[in-house]
């Protein structure tokens, strides 16, 4: 627990059940554009997809910011990959 004359709060390691709260806090910062360049709120599902790839052994191989326009909105592309040796079976 951290305590000073102005505030008191405690910290803990985030767990999967905390994700919806983290997303809500993050989304509360979107309208001000003070801490993020996102212009639209994110969803819990969008934050879980990359995590799912990571649990399956994939890693981030590349980030291509603003490389596509979908429905009039510039979008990023995140490339993930997983090395497959010749002897491994899928």
GUMARVEX-107346 format. One record per residue: chain; y, z, x of N, C-alpha, C, O, CB in turn; residue number from 1; residue in one letter. Coordinates in pm, whole numbers, plus 50000, padded with zeros to 5 digits. Each point is the difference from the previous one (the first is absolute). Glycine has a CB too. Layout:
<drenkes>
+------+--------+-------+-------+---------+-------+--------+--------+-------+-------+--------+-------+-------+---------+-------+--------+-----+------+
! unit ! nnorth !   nup ! neast ! canorth !  caup ! caeast ! cnorth !   cup ! ceast ! onorth !   oup ! oeast ! cbnorth !  cbup ! cbeast ! pos ! code !
+------+--------+-------+-------+---------+-------+--------+--------+-------+-------+--------+-------+-------+---------+-------+--------+-----+------+
!    A !      Y !     Z !     X !       Y !     Z !      X !      Y !     Z !     X !      Y !     Z !     X !       Y !     Z !      X ! NUM !    a !
...
+------+--------+-------+-------+---------+-------+--------+--------+-------+-------+--------+-------+-------+---------+-------+--------+-----+------+
</drenkes>
This chain:
<drenkes>
+------+--------+-------+-------+---------+-------+--------+--------+-------+-------+--------+-------+-------+---------+-------+--------+-----+------+
! unit ! nnorth !   nup ! neast ! canorth !  caup ! caeast ! cnorth !   cup ! ceast ! onorth !   oup ! oeast ! cbnorth !  cbup ! cbeast ! pos ! code !
+------+--------+-------+-------+---------+-------+--------+--------+-------+-------+--------+-------+-------+---------+-------+--------+-----+------+
!    A !  49883 ! 50000 ! 50085 !   50117 ! 50000 !  49915 !  50123 ! 50000 ! 50089 !  50005 ! 50069 ! 50102 !   49872 ! 50053 !  49713 !   1 !    x !
!    A !  50222 ! 49801 ! 50147 !   50126 ! 49992 !  50073 !  50106 ! 50070 ! 49916 !  50017 ! 49971 ! 49882 !   49917 ! 49811 !  50232 !   2 !    x !
!    A !  50138 ! 50309 ! 49949 !   50103 ! 50075 !  49929 !  50126 ! 50001 ! 50084 !  49994 ! 50026 ! 50121 !   49834 ! 50118 !  49765 !   3 !    x !
!    A !  50284 ! 49827 ! 50053 !   50129 ! 50022 !  50065 !  50096 ! 50050 ! 49893 !  49960 ! 50020 ! 49886 !   49997 ! 49800 !  50290 !   4 !    x !
!    A !  50166 ! 50199 ! 49859 !   50094 ! 50058 !  49905 !  50033 ! 49907 ! 49883 !  50056 ! 50045 ! 49900 !   50038 ! 50086 !  50287 !   5 !    x !
!    A !  49871 ! 49741 ! 49824 !   50036 ! 49904 !  49896 !  49884 ! 49960 ! 49910 !  50020 ! 49970 ! 49882 !   50154 ! 49948 !  50272 !   6 !    x !
!    A !  49704 ! 50080 ! 49900 !   49888 ! 49955 !  49919 !  49869 ! 50057 ! 50049 !  49989 ! 50047 ! 50113 !   50135 ! 49744 !  49837 !   7 !    x !
!    A !  49779 ! 50204 ! 49963 !   49865 ! 50042 !  50032 !  49903 ! 49894 ! 49946 !  50010 ! 49961 ! 49884 !   50056 ! 50287 !  50110 !   8 !    x !
!    A !  49844 ! 49707 ! 50089 !   49898 ! 49906 !  49954 !  49877 ! 50012 ! 50086 !  50005 ! 50053 ! 50111 !   50171 ! 49791 !  49803 !   9 !    x !
!    A !  49714 ! 50106 ! 50035 !   49875 ! 50000 !  50077 !  49950 ! 49857 ! 50012 !  50033 ! 49914 ! 49918 !   49910 ! 50319 !  50002 !  10 !    x !
!    A !  49978 ! 49743 ! 50182 !   49944 ! 49868 !  50028 !  49849 ! 50008 ! 49996 !  49941 ! 50104 ! 50032 !   50259 ! 49835 !  50109 !  11 !    x !
!    A !  49737 ! 49952 ! 49820 !   49855 ! 49990 !  50012 !  49964 ! 49854 ! 50024 !  50078 ! 49910 ! 49969 !   49886 ! 50291 !  49880 !  12 !    x !
!    A !  49919 ! 49777 ! 50205 !   49951 ! 49864 !  50024 !  49974 ! 49934 ! 49865 !  49932 ! 50057 ! 49914 !   49965 ! 50010 !  50311 !  13 !    x !
!    A !  50156 ! 49813 ! 49756 !   49981 ! 49929 !  49874 !  49853 ! 49966 ! 49979 !  49928 ! 49968 ! 50095 !   50304 ! 49938 !  49922 !  14 !    x !
!    A !  49727 ! 50103 ! 49860 !   49864 ! 49965 !  49959 !  50008 ! 49889 ! 49897 !  50107 ! 49976 ! 49943 !   49809 ! 50260 !  50103 !  15 !    x !
!    A !  49974 ! 49694 ! 49927 !   50005 ! 49890 !  49903 !  50062 ! 50039 ! 49866 !  50069 ! 49919 ! 49938 !   49731 ! 49990 !  50173 !  16 !    x !
!    A !  50177 ! 50211 ! 49843 !   50057 ! 50045 !  49873 !  50150 ! 50013 ! 50001 !  50063 ! 50010 ! 49894 !   49727 ! 50107 !  50067 !  17 !    x !
!    A !  50270 ! 49885 ! 50157 !   50145 ! 50011 !  50013 !  50071 ! 49865 ! 49986 !  50122 ! 49995 ! 49989 !   49842 ! 50202 !  50159 !  18 !    x !
!    A !  49960 ! 49694 ! 49853 !   50061 ! 49867 !  50008 !  50097 ! 49972 ! 49886 !  50108 ! 49945 ! 50023 !   49689 ! 49978 !  50092 !  19 !    x !
!    A !  50168 ! 50113 ! 49763 !   50091 ! 49970 !  49888 !  50131 ! 50075 ! 50016 !  50106 ! 49946 ! 49966 !   49697 ! 50016 !  49883 !  20 !    x !
!    A !  50194 ! 50161 ! 50200 !   50123 ! 50075 !  50025 !  50083 ! 49939 ! 50112 !  50122 ! 49993 ! 49990 !   49763 ! 50211 !  49932 !  21 !    x !
!    A !  50048 ! 49752 ! 50184 !   50070 ! 49937 !  50112 !  50067 ! 49871 ! 49952 !  50114 ! 49972 ! 50036 !   49721 ! 50128 !  50129 !  22 !    x !
!    A !  50093 ! 49821 ! 49756 !   50056 ! 49875 !  49948 !  50121 ! 50030 ! 49910 !  50100 ! 49928 ! 50006 !   49671 ! 49963 !  50006 !  23 !    x !
!    A !  50220 ! 50214 ! 49906 !   50113 ! 50035 !  49913 !  50122 ! 50040 ! 50081 !  50112 ! 49960 ! 49969 !   49726 ! 50116 !  49855 !  24 !    x !
!    A !  50140 ! 50002 ! 50282 !   50112 ! 50039 !  50087 !  50060 ! 49877 ! 50067 !  50121 ! 49984 ! 50004 !   49772 ! 50242 !  50035 !  25 !    x !
!    A !  50020 ! 49689 ! 50013 !   50048 ! 49877 !  50065 !  50080 ! 49914 ! 49903 !  50109 ! 49953 ! 50033 !   49692 ! 50053 !  50121 !  26 !    x !
!    A !  50145 ! 49975 ! 49727 !   50068 ! 49916 !  49901 !  50135 ! 50057 ! 49960 !  50090 ! 49925 ! 49960 !   49688 ! 50001 !  49958 !  27 !    x !
!    A !  50238 ! 50205 ! 50090 !   50130 ! 50059 !  49965 !  50108 ! 49961 ! 50100 !  50119 ! 50013 ! 49970 !   49761 ! 50178 !  49923 !  28 !    x !
!    A !  50081 ! 49760 ! 50225 !   50097 ! 49959 !  50101 !  50036 ! 49852 ! 49992 !  50098 ! 49956 ! 50060 !   49814 ! 50223 !  50085 !  29 !    x !
!    A !  50008 ! 49743 ! 49781 !   50019 ! 49855 !  49995 !  50138 ! 49960 ! 49946 !  50066 ! 49917 ! 50063 !   49688 ! 50060 !  49906 !  30 !    x !
!    A !  50293 ! 50078 ! 49919 !   50129 ! 49954 !  49947 !  50119 ! 50018 ! 50095 !  50093 ! 49919 ! 49998 !   49817 ! 50136 !  49780 !  31 !    x !
!    A !  50087 ! 50048 ! 50304 !   50115 ! 50025 !  50089 !  50001 ! 49907 ! 50121 !  50105 ! 49978 ! 50059 !   49892 ! 50259 !  49867 !  32 !    x !
!    A !  49886 ! 49709 ! 50110 !   49985 ! 49915 !  50119 !  50047 ! 50069 ! 50127 !  50033 ! 49934 ! 50098 !   49996 ! 49867 !  49757 !  33 !    x !
!    A !  49975 ! 50331 ! 50144 !   50044 ! 50077 !  50117 !  49887 ! 50020 ! 50101 !  50026 ! 50014 ! 50120 !   50142 ! 50101 !  49735 !  34 !    x !
!    A !  49708 ! 49887 ! 50099 !   49888 ! 50028 !  50090 !  49891 ! 49894 ! 49999 !  49902 ! 50011 ! 50073 !   50147 ! 50227 !  49893 !  35 !    x !
!    A !  49967 ! 49660 ! 49952 !   49901 ! 49893 !  49994 !  50068 ! 49868 ! 49966 !  50105 ! 49998 ! 49936 !   49717 ! 50166 !  49995 !  36 !    x !
!    A !  50118 ! 49728 ! 50112 !   50051 ! 49869 !  49963 !  49930 ! 49946 ! 49875 !  50035 ! 49893 ! 49951 !   50017 ! 50063 !  50289 !  37 !    x !
!    A !  49850 ! 50120 ! 49709 !   49935 ! 49957 !  49876 !  50102 ! 49996 ! 49889 !  50086 ! 50088 ! 49990 !   49694 ! 50010 !  50085 !  38 !    x !
!    A !  50210 ! 49802 ! 49841 !   50091 ! 49989 !  49886 !  49930 ! 50032 ! 49869 !  50065 ! 50019 ! 49897 !   50066 ! 49810 !  50228 !  39 !    x !
!    A !  49738 ! 50176 ! 49877 !   49922 ! 50033 !  49882 !  49908 ! 50117 ! 50033 !  49954 ! 50014 ! 50113 !   50055 ! 49746 !  49804 !  40 !    x !
!    A !  49964 ! 50324 ! 49984 !   49906 ! 50111 !  50023 !  49862 ! 49947 ! 50041 !  49962 ! 49889 ! 49963 !   50163 ! 50252 !  49870 !  41 !    x !
!    A !  49803 ! 49939 ! 50243 !   49864 ! 49967 !  50038 !  49904 ! 50069 ! 49905 !  50040 ! 50087 ! 49922 !   50027 ! 49885 !  50321 !  42 !    x !
!    A !  49807 ! 49990 ! 49762 !   49899 ! 50062 !  49914 !  49896 ! 50070 ! 50086 !  49986 ! 49972 ! 50118 !   50051 ! 49852 !  49705 !  43 !    x !
!    A !  49893 ! 50268 ! 50115 !   49891 ! 50067 !  50071 !  49897 ! 49898 ! 50045 !  49949 ! 50008 ! 50111 !   50087 ! 50202 !  49753 !  44 !    x !
!    A !  49933 ! 49693 ! 50050 !   49900 ! 49898 !  50034 !  50041 ! 49921 ! 50123 !  49915 ! 49967 ! 50084 !   50022 ! 50017 !  49675 !  45 !    x !
!    A !  50191 ! 49984 ! 50254 !   50043 ! 49921 !  50115 !  49989 ! 50079 ! 50129 !  49986 ! 49941 ! 50108 !   50168 ! 49932 !  49744 !  46 !    x !
!    A !  49852 ! 50257 ! 50140 !   49990 ! 50084 !  50119 !  49855 ! 50032 ! 50034 !  49972 ! 50044 ! 50112 !   50250 ! 50053 !  49835 !  47 !    x !
!    A !  49687 ! 49882 ! 49961 !   49859 ! 50028 !  50026 !  49926 ! 49882 ! 50059 !  49900 ! 50019 ! 50069 !   50105 ! 50141 !  49746 !  48 !    x !
!    A !  50041 ! 49719 ! 50161 !   49926 ! 49882 !  50042 !  49979 ! 49995 ! 50151 !  49889 ! 49976 ! 50046 !   50204 ! 49905 !  49757 !  49 !    x !
!    A !  50013 ! 50141 ! 50274 !   49985 ! 49996 !  50145 !  49913 ! 50115 ! 50050 !  49928 ! 49985 ! 50098 !   50297 ! 49905 !  49920 !  50 !    x !
!    A !  49782 ! 50222 ! 49916 !   49914 ! 50112 !  50036 !  49854 ! 49969 ! 49980 !  49915 ! 50040 ! 50079 !   50268 ! 50113 !  49861 !  51 !    x !
!    A !  49787 ! 49774 ! 49953 !   49862 ! 49961 !  49974 !  49948 ! 49910 ! 50112 !  49888 ! 50018 ! 50047 !   50153 ! 50000 !  49706 !  52 !    x !
!    A !  50042 ! 49886 ! 50289 !   49959 ! 49915 !  50111 !  49974 ! 50085 ! 50125 !  49903 ! 49976 ! 50072 !   50232 ! 49833 !  49832 !  53 !    x !
!    A !  49950 ! 50288 ! 50122 !   49984 ! 50085 !  50119 !  49869 ! 50077 ! 49996 !  49934 ! 50014 ! 50103 !   50314 ! 50007 !  49913 !  54 !    x !
!    A !  49713 ! 50029 ! 49867 !   49874 ! 50074 !  49991 !  49879 ! 49911 ! 50023 !  49891 ! 50049 ! 50032 !   50219 ! 50107 !  49811 !  55 !    x !
!    A !  49909 ! 49714 ! 50140 !   49891 ! 49905 !  50021 !  50001 ! 49942 ! 50142 !  49927 ! 49905 ! 50028 !   50080 ! 50042 !  49729 !  56 !    x !
!    A !  50076 ! 50110 ! 50331 !   50000 ! 49956 !  50139 !  50100 ! 49891 ! 50034 !  50002 ! 49951 ! 50113 !   49765 ! 50112 !  49888 !  57 !    x !
!    A !  50316 ! 49899 ! 49903 !   50102 ! 49899 !  50027 !  50122 ! 50066 ! 50065 !  50026 ! 50118 ! 49977 !   49893 ! 49743 !  49828 !  58 !    x !
!    A !  50154 ! 50062 ! 50274 !   50124 ! 50050 !  50059 !  50109 ! 49895 ! 49980 !  49973 ! 49884 ! 49971 !   49900 ! 50253 !  50200 !  59 !    x !
!    A !  50249 ! 49908 ! 49844 !   50115 ! 49911 !  49980 !  50014 ! 49910 ! 50121 !  50016 ! 50049 ! 50112 !   50100 ! 50122 !  49741 !  60 !    x !
!    A !  49879 ! 49700 ! 50125 !   50011 ! 49903 !  50109 !  50136 ! 49934 ! 50005 !  50040 ! 49947 ! 50104 !   49718 ! 50013 !  49877 !  61 !    x !
!    A !  50315 ! 50041 ! 49909 !   50131 ! 49936 !  50003 !  50083 ! 50030 ! 49877 !  49947 ! 50026 ! 49892 !   49954 ! 49797 !  50245 !  62 !    x !
!    A !  50229 ! 50173 ! 49883 !   50097 ! 50019 !  49892 !  50096 ! 49881 ! 50002 !  50064 ! 49973 ! 50101 !   49918 ! 50282 !  49912 !  63 !    x !
!    A !  50026 ! 49676 ! 49877 !   50091 ! 49886 !  49990 !  50100 ! 50030 ! 49887 !  49972 ! 49973 ! 49884 !   49849 ! 49863 !  50201 !  64 !    x !
!    A !  50294 ! 50220 ! 49951 !   50096 ! 50037 !  49896 !  50067 ! 49878 ! 49936 !  50039 ! 49906 ! 50068 !   49999 ! 50307 !  50054 !  65 !    x !
!    A !  49973 ! 49793 ! 49747 !   50075 ! 49902 !  49921 !  49958 ! 49856 ! 50028 !  50085 ! 49913 ! 50020 !   50105 ! 50245 !  49980 !  66 !    x !
!    A !  49681 ! 49815 ! 50002 !   49951 ! 49865 !  50030 !  49968 ! 49918 ! 49876 !  49967 ! 49882 ! 50010 !   49944 ! 50209 !  50201 !  67 !    x !
!    A !  50097 ! 49970 ! 49673 !   49967 ! 49928 !  49877 !  50096 ! 50040 ! 49889 !  50058 ! 50109 ! 50000 !   49700 ! 49878 !  50069 !  68 !    x !
!    A !  50257 ! 49922 ! 49837 !   50079 ! 50030 !  49880 !  49906 ! 49983 ! 49881 !  49950 ! 49891 ! 49974 !   50271 ! 50031 !  50132 !  69 !    x !
!    A !  49755 ! 50186 ! 49822 !   49915 ! 49999 !  49881 !  50083 ! 50046 ! 49881 !  50058 ! 50108 ! 50003 !   49734 ! 49936 !  50134 !  70 !    x !
!    A !  50215 ! 49875 ! 49762 !   50080 ! 50032 !  49881 !  50145 ! 50031 ! 50038 !  50063 ! 50088 ! 49941 !   49731 ! 50000 !  49945 !  71 !    x !
!    A !  50257 ! 49840 ! 50213 !   50139 ! 50018 !  50041 !  50026 ! 50121 ! 50087 !  50116 ! 50032 ! 50028 !   49941 ! 49857 !  49765 !  72 !    x !
!    A !  49838 ! 50179 ! 50252 !   50015 ! 50121 !  50081 !  49936 ! 49975 ! 50137 !  49886 ! 49957 ! 50009 !   50113 ! 50191 !  49785 !  73 !    x !
!    A !  50077 ! 49881 ! 50311 !   49943 ! 49988 !  50135 !  49894 ! 50107 ! 50019 !  50020 ! 50116 ! 49963 !   50197 ! 49789 !  50126 !  74 !    x !
!    A !  49671 ! 50057 ! 49970 !   49888 ! 50092 !  50020 !  49956 ! 50001 ! 50145 !  50013 ! 49900 ! 50071 !   49913 ! 50062 !  49692 !  75 !    x !
!    A !  50021 ! 50152 ! 50279 !   49943 ! 50014 !  50133 !  49851 ! 49964 ! 49994 !  49939 ! 50001 ! 49894 !   50230 ! 50180 !  50166 !  76 !    x !
!    A !  49777 ! 49788 ! 50056 !   49856 ! 49979 !  50012 !  49949 ! 50094 ! 50107 !  50049 ! 50001 ! 50113 !   49969 ! 49756 !  49816 !  77 !    x !
!    A !  49884 ! 50323 ! 50035 !   49935 ! 50090 !  50095 !  49860 ! 49946 ! 50023 !  49922 ! 49983 ! 49905 !   50215 ! 50221 !  50020 !  78 !    x !
!    A !  49831 ! 49769 ! 50200 !   49870 ! 49943 !  50035 !  49912 ! 50112 ! 50054 !  50038 ! 50071 ! 50093 !   50064 ! 49702 !  49958 !  79 !    x !
!    A !  49781 ! 50242 ! 49889 !   49903 ! 50097 !  50049 !  49874 ! 49925 ! 50042 !  49969 ! 49894 ! 49947 !   50124 ! 50288 !  49903 !  80 !    x !
!    A !  49837 ! 49875 ! 50244 !   49878 ! 49936 !  50047 !  49902 ! 50102 ! 50053 !  50033 ! 50118 ! 50019 !   50097 ! 49678 !  50035 !  81 !    x !
!    A !  49752 ! 50159 ! 49969 !   49894 ! 50086 !  50054 !  49914 ! 49915 ! 50092 !  49950 ! 49894 ! 49962 !   50049 ! 50255 !  49831 !  82 !    x !
!    A !  49985 ! 49899 ! 50328 !   49920 ! 49927 !  50096 !  49854 ! 50004 ! 49957 !  49946 ! 50105 ! 49964 !   50218 ! 49950 !  50222 !  83 !    x !
!    A !  49774 ! 49829 ! 49819 !   49858 ! 49990 !  49967 !  49930 ! 49939 ! 50121 !  50024 ! 49885 ! 50036 !   50022 ! 50088 !  49713 !  84 !    x !
!    A !  49868 ! 50105 ! 50312 !   49923 ! 49950 !  50113 !  49887 ! 49911 ! 49949 !  49956 ! 50013 ! 49886 !   50101 ! 50193 !  50250 !  85 !    x !
!    A !  49898 ! 49706 ! 49949 !   49896 ! 49904 !  49962 !  49872 ! 50062 ! 49949 !  49929 ! 49938 ! 49921 !   50167 ! 49913 !  50245 !  86 !    x !
!    A !  49871 ! 50271 ! 49877 !   49874 ! 50063 !  49960 !  50011 ! 50078 ! 49871 !  49898 ! 50041 ! 49946 !   50043 ! 49971 !  50292 !  87 !    x !
!    A !  50179 ! 50011 ! 49712 !   50017 ! 50079 !  49878 !  49977 ! 49915 ! 49876 !  50032 ! 49882 ! 49999 !   50129 ! 50265 !  50120 !  88 !    x !
!    A !  49785 ! 49912 ! 49779 !   49981 ! 49936 !  49871 !  50104 ! 50055 ! 49903 !  50034 ! 50118 ! 50007 !   49718 ! 49850 !  50036 !  89 !    x !
!    A !  50297 ! 49950 ! 49869 !   50101 ! 50043 !  49901 !  49936 ! 50088 ! 49896 !  50068 ! 50045 ! 49908 !   50062 ! 49746 !  50129 !  90 !    x !
+------+--------+-------+-------+---------+-------+--------+--------+-------+-------+--------+-------+-------+---------+-------+--------+-----+------+
</drenkes>
